[in-house]
């Protein structure tokens, strides 16, 4: 079984709304599904090449495996949260299996 990581970059349009409607509920749901945050960016990202993520907030969560990550992502509870964040942020999400080499 190989760990999986979810890498999220978000351009937040309404910080107050995002925090109130999405952030806390998503964190609780991640923990309930077996994930844990391993990186919470403290400010906007600076793109060194390309511009897709410039100014975005970055978040990385670790999961026991890809199946656990997908159960979270595909869950009815998370579907409600994804819908609730519409208009609050533009989000890009990447899921990858691998070993943390830090």
C-alpha positions as CSV (number, residue, x, y, z in Angstrom):
1,X,0.0,0.0,0.0
2,X,1.5,3.3,-1.1
3,X,0.5,6.7,0.5
4,X,-1.3,9.2,-1.7
5,X,-1.2,13.0,-1.6
6,X,-3.7,15.6,-2.6
7,X,-2.2,18.8,-3.7
8,X,-4.6,21.8,-3.8
9,X,-4.0,25.2,-5.1
10,X,-6.8,27.8,-4.6
11,X,-7.3,31.3,-5.8
12,X,-9.7,32.5,-3.1
13,X,-12.1,35.2,-4.2
14,X,-14.0,35.6,-0.9
15,X,-11.8,34.7,2.1
16,X,-14.5,35.2,4.7
17,X,-17.0,33.1,2.9
18,X,-14.5,30.4,2.1
19,X,-13.4,30.0,5.7
20,X,-17.0,30.2,7.0
21,X,-18.6,27.8,4.5
22,X,-15.8,25.5,3.4
23,X,-12.5,25.4,5.2
24,X,-13.4,24.1,8.7
25,X,-15.9,21.6,7.4
26,X,-13.5,20.3,4.8
27,X,-10.7,19.9,7.4
28,X,-13.1,17.8,9.7
29,X,-14.1,15.7,6.7
30,X,-10.5,15.1,5.7
31,X,-9.7,13.8,9.2
32,X,-12.8,11.7,9.4
33,X,-11.8,10.0,6.1
34,X,-8.2,9.2,7.3
35,X,-6.4,12.1,5.7
36,X,-4.0,14.6,7.4
37,X,-2.7,17.9,6.3
38,X,1.1,17.9,5.9
39,X,1.4,21.4,4.4
40,X,-0.7,24.5,4.8
41,X,0.7,27.4,2.8
42,X,0.9,30.6,4.9
43,X,0.6,33.0,2.0
44,X,0.2,33.1,-1.7
45,X,2.4,30.9,-3.8
46,X,5.0,32.5,-6.1
47,X,5.3,31.0,-9.5
48,X,8.9,30.5,-10.6
49,X,7.9,29.1,-14.0
50,X,4.5,29.3,-15.6
51,X,1.7,31.3,-14.0
52,X,-1.1,28.8,-13.2
53,X,-0.5,28.8,-9.5
54,X,0.9,32.3,-9.0
55,X,-0.9,33.9,-6.0
56,X,-2.7,30.7,-5.0
57,X,-2.9,29.3,-1.5
58,X,-1.4,25.7,-1.4
59,X,-2.5,22.8,0.8
60,X,-1.2,19.2,0.8
61,X,-2.9,16.3,2.5
62,X,-1.5,12.8,3.0
63,X,-3.7,9.7,2.8
64,X,-3.0,6.0,3.6
65,X,-3.6,5.1,-0.1
66,X,-5.3,6.3,-3.3
67,X,-8.5,4.4,-2.4
68,X,-8.9,6.3,0.8
69,X,-8.3,9.6,-0.9
70,X,-10.9,8.7,-3.6
71,X,-13.5,7.6,-1.0
72,X,-13.1,11.1,0.5
73,X,-13.2,12.9,-2.9
74,X,-16.2,10.9,-4.1
75,X,-18.2,11.0,-0.8
76,X,-21.6,12.6,-0.7
77,X,-20.5,14.8,2.2
78,X,-17.6,16.2,0.2
79,X,-19.9,16.7,-2.9
80,X,-22.0,19.1,-0.8
81,X,-18.8,21.0,0.3
82,X,-17.5,21.3,-3.3
83,X,-20.8,22.7,-4.4
84,X,-20.8,25.2,-1.4
85,X,-17.4,26.6,-2.4
86,X,-18.5,27.5,-5.9
87,X,-17.9,31.2,-6.5
88,X,-15.7,31.4,-3.4
89,X,-12.5,30.1,-4.9
90,X,-11.0,28.7,-8.1
91,X,-9.4,25.4,-7.2
92,X,-7.1,22.9,-8.8
93,X,-6.6,19.5,-7.3
94,X,-4.0,16.9,-8.0
95,X,-3.9,13.4,-6.5
96,X,-0.6,11.4,-6.7
97,X,0.8,8.3,-5.1
98,X,4.3,8.2,-3.9
99,X,6.7,8.4,-1.0
100,X,7.5,11.6,0.8
101,X,11.3,12.0,0.5
102,X,11.7,14.8,3.1
